[in-house]
Amino acid sequence: MPVYGIPDDLIVVNLDSIYPELKGKRLRGRLEGRVLKPYDDAATINAQGLNAPVIAWLTDPMDVQFLQIQGSGRVSLEDGSQLRLGYADQNGRPYRAIGRWLVEQGQLKKEDVTMGSIAAWAKAHPERVSELLASNPSYVFFARNPDSNEGPRGSLNVPLTPGYSVAIDRKVIPLGSLLWLSTTRPDGSSVVRPVAAQDTGGAIAGEVRADLFWGTGDEAGKLAGDMKQKGNIWLLWPKGMPLPQSTETVPATTPAPASH
């Protein structure tokens, strides 16, 4: 299955350039004549393909889906070399968790949903993989990143640091801010530390949701896939400085998922 770069016909409109009250909002689509129409959803793209650059081909369609969920990754090629891929853009469709679809279909229990359990289900039910992938209309486009030892770059365009960079909902937590995180790993061991809000993601919505970046490799991938812990996050803000409007209602001690 192909990993696509940004299609030439993808139109992105920054709405706050027209309506300041829509800060951070973007509209994505394609032009049909003089009318901007919604861009194809994932089911259409997977079935019909795209007139877009192909950055890599992956054998397993689930690997493409997990790459899109993570937003970055390394692809091992047949000659032993690797490609570093990072998020470039998205089709404008809302993200819907494929694990939720499996729960709704009665295929998995909510408490059993992990990246590993989803992959195992797909391997056992290859005839339903297309149906599973179609349940998430969002589709992510990628770009090649320079080959280096630094981590992938997040929404701030700075390298992410394993264990200390988190993705947040920028509508409620300012990008670049410092947070205090208190949660656990899947094995129950504590994770209590300062973290930096350096990335965003389509699956991350709400005042107290943060996805912790664990790094690159099989061990980090398994940890990220198993992570669905409750926890607390506090926004660290200079005393006396007004909070941004979007963070005024953030409850400091509400349990928050800490994954990725």
C-alpha positions in Angstrom: 0.0 0.0 0.0 1.4 3.4 -0.9 2.4 6.1 1.6 1.5 9.4 -0.2 3.0 12.8 -0.1 0.9 15.9 -0.4 -1.4 15.9 -3.5 -1.1 18.8 -5.9 -4.9 19.4 -5.7 -5.1 19.7 -1.9 -6.2 23.2 -1.0 -5.5 24.4 2.6 -7.2 27.6 3.8 -6.1 29.2 7.1 -9.4 30.5 8.3 -7.9 32.9 10.8 -6.5 34.9 7.9 -10.1 35.8 7.1 -11.8 35.4 10.4 -9.5 36.1 13.4 -11.9 34.5 15.8 -11.2 31.2 14.1 -7.5 31.1 15.2 -5.8 27.8 14.4 -8.7 26.6 12.2 -8.0 25.3 8.7 -10.2 24.2 5.8 -9.0 21.5 3.5 -10.5 20.4 0.2 -10.1 20.4 -3.6 -11.4 22.7 -6.2 -14.2 21.6 -8.6 -14.6 24.5 -11.0 -14.7 27.5 -8.6 -16.2 25.5 -5.7 -14.1 24.1 -2.8 -15.3 20.6 -2.1 -14.4 18.2 0.7 -11.3 16.1 -0.1 -11.6 12.4 -0.6 -12.0 10.3 2.6 -9.7 7.5 3.5 -12.0 4.8 2.0 -12.0 6.5 -1.4 -8.3 7.1 -1.3 -7.5 3.5 -0.4 -9.9 2.2 -3.1 -9.1 4.5 -6.0 -5.6 5.8 -5.2 -4.4 9.4 -5.6 -2.6 11.5 -8.2 0.1 12.3 -5.6 3.8 11.5 -5.0 4.4 8.0 -3.6 7.1 8.2 -0.9 7.1 4.5 0.0 5.3 1.2 -0.5 4.4 -0.8 2.6 3.5 -4.5 2.5 0.9 -4.3 5.3 -1.9 -1.8 5.0 -2.1 -1.8 8.8 1.4 -0.4 9.0 0.2 2.5 6.8 -2.6 3.1 9.2 -0.4 3.0 12.3 2.1 5.3 10.6 -0.8 7.8 10.1 -1.9 7.4 13.7 1.6 8.0 15.0 2.3 10.9 12.6 5.9 9.9 11.9 8.1 6.8 11.6 10.9 5.0 10.0 10.5 2.7 7.0 13.0 -0.1 6.5 13.7 -0.7 2.8 14.8 -4.0 1.1 18.4 -2.7 0.7 18.7 -2.2 4.4 18.4 1.5 4.4 15.7 3.5 6.2 13.4 6.4 5.3 12.4 8.8 8.0 8.9 10.1 7.3 7.0 12.9 9.1 3.6 14.4 9.0 3.1 16.8 6.1 -0.7 17.4 5.9 -4.1 15.8 6.2 -7.2 15.4 4.0 -9.4 17.5 6.3 -11.7 14.7 7.4 -12.3 14.0 11.1 -10.2 11.4 12.9 -12.1 8.4 14.2 -10.3 5.7 16.2 -10.3 2.3 14.6 -10.2 0.7 18.0 -13.5 2.3 18.8 -15.0 0.8 15.6 -13.8 -2.7 16.7 -15.5 -2.2 20.1 -18.7 -1.0 18.4 -18.6 -4.1 16.2 -18.2 -6.4 19.2 -14.8 -7.5 18.0 -12.8 -6.2 21.0 -13.6 -5.1 24.5 -12.8 -1.5 25.2 -10.3 -2.3 28.0 -8.5 -4.7 25.6 -7.9 -2.1 22.8 -4.2 -1.6 22.1 -2.1 -1.3 18.9 -1.1 -4.9 19.4 -4.6 -6.2 19.8 -5.8 -4.2 16.7 -2.9 -5.6 14.7 -3.7 -9.2 15.9 -7.3 -8.8 14.9 -6.4 -7.5 11.4 -4.1 -10.5 10.9 -6.8 -12.9 11.9 -9.5 -11.1 9.8 -7.7 -10.0 6.5 -11.1 -10.0 4.7 -12.3 -7.1 7.0 -9.2 -4.9 7.0 -10.6 -2.6 4.3 -13.8 -2.2 6.3 -11.7 -1.4 9.4 -9.6 1.2 7.6 -12.7 2.8 6.1 -14.1 3.5 9.5 -11.5 6.3 10.0 -12.1 8.9 7.3 -9.0 10.9 8.1 -5.9 10.4 5.8 -2.4 11.7 6.5 0.1 12.7 3.9 3.9 12.5 4.6 7.2 14.0 3.7 10.7 12.6 3.9 12.7 14.0 6.8 16.5 14.3 6.8 18.2 11.1 8.1 19.7 12.0 11.4 19.8 10.8 15.0 17.4 13.5 16.3 13.8 12.6 16.9 10.9 13.4 14.6 9.8 17.0 14.4 6.4 17.9 15.9 4.1 20.8 15.2 6.6 23.3 16.6 9.2 22.0 14.0 11.6 21.0 16.7 12.8 17.5 17.4 10.7 15.5 19.9 12.5 14.2 23.0 11.5 10.6 24.0 9.7 10.7 27.3 9.5 14.4 27.6 7.6 15.7 24.5 3.8 15.5 24.5 1.1 16.2 21.9 -1.8 18.2 23.0 -5.0 20.0 21.8 -3.7 23.4 20.9 -7.2 24.9 21.3 -6.9 24.5 25.0 -3.1 24.2 25.8 -0.6 26.5 24.1 2.0 24.9 21.9 5.4 25.3 23.5 4.1 25.5 27.1 5.5 23.4 29.9 3.3 20.9 31.7 3.7 18.7 34.8 2.7 15.1 34.1 1.8 12.5 36.6 0.8 9.1 35.2 2.0 5.5 34.9 3.4 3.2 32.3 1.4 0.1 31.2 3.3 -2.0 33.8 2.2 0.4 36.6 5.5 2.1 37.2 5.3 5.9 37.8 5.9 8.6 35.3 6.1 12.0 37.1 8.0 14.7 35.3 7.9 18.0 33.4 7.1 17.7 29.8 6.9 20.1 26.8 3.8 20.6 24.6 5.6 20.3 21.2 3.1 18.4 19.0 -0.6 18.0 18.1 -2.7 15.2 16.6 -6.1 14.5 15.2 -6.9 12.0 17.9 -6.0 14.5 20.7 -9.0 16.6 21.8 -9.9 18.1 25.1 -8.5 20.0 28.1 -6.7 17.1 29.8 -5.5 14.9 27.0 -1.8 14.4 26.3 0.0 11.9 24.2 3.5 11.2 25.4 6.2 10.5 22.8 8.2 7.4 23.7 10.8 7.4 20.9 11.7 5.2 18.0 12.1 1.4 17.7 10.2 -1.8 18.6 10.2 -1.2 22.3 9.1 2.4 22.1 6.4 1.3 19.5 5.0 -1.4 21.8 5.0 1.0 24.8 3.2 3.7 22.7 0.7 1.1 21.5 -0.1 -0.2 25.0 -0.3 3.2 26.6 -3.8 4.3 27.6 -3.2 5.4 31.2 -5.1 7.8 33.3 -3.2 10.6 34.9 -3.0 14.3 35.8 -1.5 17.2 33.9 -0.9 20.7 35.2 -0.1 23.7 33.0 3.0 25.6 34.3 2.4 29.3 33.8 4.3 32.4 35.1 2.6 33.8 38.1 0.7 37.1 37.4 0.5 36.5 33.6 -3.0 36.1 32.2 -3.8 32.7 30.8 -4.6 32.4 27.1 -8.4 32.4 26.7 -8.3 28.8 25.5 -6.8 27.6 28.7 -8.8 29.5 31.3 -11.2 26.5 31.9 -8.5 23.8 32.1 -9.2 21.8 35.4 -5.7 21.1 36.8 -6.4 17.7 38.4 -8.8 16.0 36.0 -7.6 12.5 35.0 -6.2 12.5 31.5 -5.2 9.8 29.1 -1.4 9.8 28.5 -0.5 7.7 25.5 1.5 7.6 22.2 
